[in-house]
């Protein structure tokens, strides 16, 4: 199955329309989820409780028509609760694989920072290589496998910071803010008369995608050209994070690769078959914010990573 960029944009618009039936606002979040889907990246959503992070992920999966799995991360969660395990079958005298919830196409890792790093690390291989190794045997995950994780701000009680290796596997870290006055009024109007937990199906969300169409959409993104000067711009921007006096650690080469891939997907959604500097600039903060660590002096001064990324974008000369 092949797909043109025009057909890709039609599919993206249909997904936005389905999510809009239930999700109020969060247009930027939806757009970044679409970019991550096309770039085959994972997304970390951070925001205070009650800002519909989990519900947005559920609606996204419903609109895509993907096999959906969910893990509620808790302090007592074990790696086997995520991956599964080999259990001995006394009738056949053989071990049988009991698959965990990670064996799906779109995995919601809810409140991922409420479990210790040992359990968080169970997702490392799945996120990077889209496979799981149990008792020395490797099991492939679907090619469209994607993780959408949610977390509360680290200042909240009872949370564990995600290890750097875990954070580096997320394409985006998106901050989910409180809604505006107008949006919150719509939320109360839409949900205030309902009882129980809302579900995507309650709002008439139907699947407008399927694994085959999404795979074709990903291949269509490969039609987008990333010129040599854009590659050079991405590399210089990422390398600038490693020499900044305000940062104790910079971004990895993986960040540069993911930023270029995401820029290609952003261009495709805009209907272009080539990447422009604005594609890189528009995604730099979401790609870099969780990969950078402030220096002690910058922390004392009250600097913010997002502001520093903006400064580096301004200071790094973009191709004309």
HELIX and SHEET records of a PDB file:
HELIX    1   1 UNK A    5  UNK A   20  1                                  16    
HELIX    2   2 UNK A   27  UNK A   39  1                                  13    
HELIX    3   3 UNK A   53  UNK A   64  1                                  12    
HELIX    4   4 UNK A   79  UNK A   83  1                                   5    
HELIX    5   5 UNK A  112  UNK A  114  5                                   3    
HELIX    6   6 UNK A  117  UNK A  120  1                                   4    
HELIX    7   7 UNK A  121  UNK A  123  5                                   3    
HELIX    8   8 UNK A  124  UNK A  129  1                                   6    
HELIX    9   9 UNK A  164  UNK A  167  1                                   4    
HELIX   10  10 UNK A  181  UNK A  191  1                                  11    
HELIX   11  11 UNK A  200  UNK A  203  5                                   4    
HELIX   12  12 UNK A  211  UNK A  221  1                                  11    
HELIX   13  13 UNK A  228  UNK A  243  1                                  16    
HELIX   14  14 UNK A  253  UNK A  269  1                                  17    
HELIX   15  15 UNK A  277  UNK A  288  1                                  12    
HELIX   16  16 UNK A  296  UNK A  300  1                                   5    
HELIX   17  17 UNK A  305  UNK A  315  1                                  11    
SHEET    1   A 5 UNK A  68  UNK A  72  0                                        
SHEET    2   A 5 UNK A 106  UNK A 110  1                                        
SHEET    3   A 5 UNK A 146  UNK A 151  1                                        
SHEET    4   A 5 UNK A  43  UNK A  46  1                                        
SHEET    5   A 5 UNK A 172  UNK A 175  1                                        
SHEET    1   B 2 UNK A  84  UNK A  89  0                                        
SHEET    2   B 2 UNK A  94  UNK A  99 -1                                        
SHEET    1   C 2 UNK A 131  UNK A 134  0                                        
SHEET    2   C 2 UNK A 137  UNK A 140 -1                                        
SHEET    1   D 2 UNK A 247  UNK A 249  0                                        
SHEET    2   D 2 UNK A 293  UNK A 294 -1                                        
END                                                                             
